[in-house]
Amino acid sequence: MNKPIIYRLTVQGRLKESWSAWFNGMTITVEVDSHGSHSTTLTGPVVDQTALHGMLDKVRDLGLQLVLVKRIEGEGGSNS
């Protein structure tokens, strides 16, 4: 059985934690840089590539600028 893969998606701007449900329960972390600009990081398991593309579609549909997509942990617990 395939395990979900942990991904980190970072977008410019600020998303409220209430958006977590729309992004399949991913953890939402908002950061502010030294210039006062916000970025939001969504971290959590993604069951397959179709689900990942679905989340990327949501980012696009919200008009957010995608900054980073990173695979944090893959099958078998190895980092990629």
PyMOL commands that set and color helices and strands:
alter all, ss='L'
color gray80, all
select helices_A, chain A and resi 17-23+49-61+75-77
alter helices_A, ss='H'
color red, helices_A
select strands_A, chain A and resi 5-12+27-32+38-46+66-73
alter strands_A, ss='S'
color yellow, strands_A
deselect
rebuild
show_as cartoon
